[in-house]
Amino acid sequence: MSSFGKKLRECREAKDLSQNEVAKLLSTNHSIIGKYERDEVKPTIDVIKKLAKVLETTSSFLLGDTQDLDILKDPAMLKRLNEIASFSEEDRKHIIYTLDALIKNVKLKSL
């Protein structure tokens, strides 16, 4: 599992931002961003929330609770996925098969 600092750096680089640019967006000094990335200093939860917003990710990703950089941010979609995850494996397979067919159909329409 990646550390907070590695996750932070991964997100920052994915957004093509420098430490200095992130620091300006947070109204802080670039040296503190470097310390976060090297895991020398742990930010407060409020700072983690601000970092997640600036980097267009979630606090959960930065904290290592999820590995998906593009995690769903839409609560309604996340609720549906969590509900599907609670179903039996057979039911999940049927739902995923149906969703895949619907997605393919929509993509074909847009060609």
N, C-alpha and C positions, 0 to 999 in steps of 0.2 A: 504494500500500500504506500502510495506517495505521501510525502509530508505536506503540510500546509504550504510551506515555502515553494515546493516544487509545483504544486497545483496553481499557486498564485502566478508563478513565472510562466507556466504553460498557458494560462489564460491571458496574461499580459502580452505574451509573444503572439498568441493566436489573433489578438486584436491589433497587432503591429504597433504597440505602444512602448515607449521607453519608460524606465523607472521614473524619470523626471516628469513625463507627461501624466503618468498615473498620480504622482505626488501632487501635481498642480490641480488635478481634478478633485483631489481629496483635501486640498489646502494644507498640505504638509510638505516636509522636506524629502527629497529623493533618497537620502541616506536611510530613512526609516523603511522605505520600500525594499531596499537592498537587505536590510536586517531581517525583514519579514521573510524574504525569499531565501535567505541563508538559515532560517529558523533560529536566529539569534534572539529575536524578540517575538513574543506572541501578541497579536493585536486583540483589542477588546471586541466583544460581539458587535458593538455598534460599528466599529471600523470594518469588521468582516462583512457586515451588511452593505456598507458603502462600497467596499471593494467589489462585492458581487454585482451590485447595481452598475457600477462604472464598467466592469468587464463583461456585463451582460451574461452572467451565469447565476448560480445560486450559492447561498452560504453552505448548503449541504455538499455541493461539489468541492468547494474550497476546503471544507473540513474533512473530506474523504468519505462522506457517507454514501456517495454515489460515484461511479467511475465515468458516467456519461457527461461529456462536456456540453452537449446540446440537450440537456434534460428538459422535459416538458415544463413549461412555466404556466400553462393554462390549467387552472385548478379543475375545471370540468372534465378535460381530457384525462388528467391524472386520476381523477376519481373513477372514471370509467375503466382505465387500465388496471387500477387496483382492484376493482370489482371483478374484472375478468380474471385477474391473477388468483382470486379466491375460488374460482370454479375448478371442477375436476379437470385433469389433463385432457381427457377426451373432449369435453366441452370447449376447453381453450383451443384445441386443435381445430375444431369445427368453426369457431368464431374467427380465428386467424385466417383460415382458408377462405372464409366468406369475405373478410376484410380485404385480403389480398386480391380477390377477384374484383371487388368494388373499386379498389384503388387502381388496378390495371385498367378497368373500364373508363374511369375518369381520365387517366393519362392518355388513353387512346383517343378519347373525344377531343382532347386539346391539340392533337397533331394536325 
